[in-house]
Amino acid sequence: MDKNHLQASKTTKTLDFNELDQSTGNIYEALTIVARRAEQINEGIRAEINEKLEEFTTYTDSLEEVFENREQIEFSKQYEALPKPHAMAVHEWLDGKIYTRYPDAETPNA
């Protein structure tokens, strides 16, 4: 987990549209870019969570044996306290850490 992501807002925050679309000039394009980055962040977090939860997996056939694992509970609380992926993406966008490229655009011959 990137430490810069932890600086993102954990609560709902009103944003100025003019600030969001400053680099693109189009609010819809800016929101699309931020949404795609939020999906990437979410996939990364989900993969990290699944990898760590594999450590806690126990295979039992009996439903009567339920164990309370304190480490797993603390791990879950840690991830619940993280800012949401869209807040992380907006934070990156406003800090200028997201770049865009358009594969359809012609590249000049060098």
Secondary structure as a PSIPRED ss2 file (coil, helix, strand):
# PSIPRED VFORMAT (PSIPRED V4.0)

   1 M C   1.000  0.000  0.000
   2 D C   1.000  0.000  0.000
   3 K H   0.000  1.000  0.000
   4 N H   0.000  1.000  0.000
   5 H H   0.000  1.000  0.000
   6 L H   0.000  1.000  0.000
   7 Q H   0.000  1.000  0.000
   8 A C   1.000  0.000  0.000
   9 S C   1.000  0.000  0.000
  10 K C   1.000  0.000  0.000
  11 T C   1.000  0.000  0.000
  12 T C   1.000  0.000  0.000
  13 K C   1.000  0.000  0.000
  14 T C   1.000  0.000  0.000
  15 L C   1.000  0.000  0.000
  16 D C   1.000  0.000  0.000
  17 F H   0.000  1.000  0.000
  18 N H   0.000  1.000  0.000
  19 E H   0.000  1.000  0.000
  20 L H   0.000  1.000  0.000
  21 D C   1.000  0.000  0.000
  22 Q C   1.000  0.000  0.000
  23 S C   1.000  0.000  0.000
  24 T C   1.000  0.000  0.000
  25 G C   1.000  0.000  0.000
  26 N C   1.000  0.000  0.000
  27 I H   0.000  1.000  0.000
  28 Y H   0.000  1.000  0.000
  29 E H   0.000  1.000  0.000
  30 A H   0.000  1.000  0.000
  31 L H   0.000  1.000  0.000
  32 T H   0.000  1.000  0.000
  33 I H   0.000  1.000  0.000
  34 V H   0.000  1.000  0.000
  35 A H   0.000  1.000  0.000
  36 R H   0.000  1.000  0.000
  37 R H   0.000  1.000  0.000
  38 A H   0.000  1.000  0.000
  39 E H   0.000  1.000  0.000
  40 Q H   0.000  1.000  0.000
  41 I H   0.000  1.000  0.000
  42 N H   0.000  1.000  0.000
  43 E H   0.000  1.000  0.000
  44 G H   0.000  1.000  0.000
  45 I H   0.000  1.000  0.000
  46 R H   0.000  1.000  0.000
  47 A H   0.000  1.000  0.000
  48 E H   0.000  1.000  0.000
  49 I H   0.000  1.000  0.000
  50 N H   0.000  1.000  0.000
  51 E H   0.000  1.000  0.000
  52 K H   0.000  1.000  0.000
  53 L H   0.000  1.000  0.000
  54 E H   0.000  1.000  0.000
  55 E H   0.000  1.000  0.000
  56 F H   0.000  1.000  0.000
  57 T C   1.000  0.000  0.000
  58 T C   1.000  0.000  0.000
  59 Y C   1.000  0.000  0.000
  60 T C   1.000  0.000  0.000
  61 D C   1.000  0.000  0.000
  62 S C   1.000  0.000  0.000
  63 L C   1.000  0.000  0.000
  64 E C   1.000  0.000  0.000
  65 E C   1.000  0.000  0.000
  66 V C   1.000  0.000  0.000
  67 F C   1.000  0.000  0.000
  68 E C   1.000  0.000  0.000
  69 N C   1.000  0.000  0.000
  70 R H   0.000  1.000  0.000
  71 E H   0.000  1.000  0.000
  72 Q H   0.000  1.000  0.000
  73 I H   0.000  1.000  0.000
  74 E H   0.000  1.000  0.000
  75 F H   0.000  1.000  0.000
  76 S H   0.000  1.000  0.000
  77 K H   0.000  1.000  0.000
  78 Q H   0.000  1.000  0.000
  79 Y H   0.000  1.000  0.000
  80 E H   0.000  1.000  0.000
  81 A C   1.000  0.000  0.000
  82 L C   1.000  0.000  0.000
  83 P C   1.000  0.000  0.000
  84 K C   1.000  0.000  0.000
  85 P H   0.000  1.000  0.000
  86 H H   0.000  1.000  0.000
  87 A H   0.000  1.000  0.000
  88 M H   0.000  1.000  0.000
  89 A H   0.000  1.000  0.000
  90 V H   0.000  1.000  0.000
  91 H H   0.000  1.000  0.000
  92 E H   0.000  1.000  0.000
  93 W H   0.000  1.000  0.000
  94 L H   0.000  1.000  0.000
  95 D C   1.000  0.000  0.000
  96 G C   1.000  0.000  0.000
  97 K C   1.000  0.000  0.000
  98 I C   1.000  0.000  0.000
  99 Y C   1.000  0.000  0.000
 100 T C   1.000  0.000  0.000
 101 R C   1.000  0.000  0.000
 102 Y C   1.000  0.000  0.000
 103 P C   1.000  0.000  0.000
 104 D C   1.000  0.000  0.000
 105 A C   1.000  0.000  0.000
 106 E C   1.000  0.000  0.000
 107 T C   1.000  0.000  0.000
 108 P C   1.000  0.000  0.000
 109 N C   1.000  0.000  0.000
 110 A C   1.000  0.000  0.000
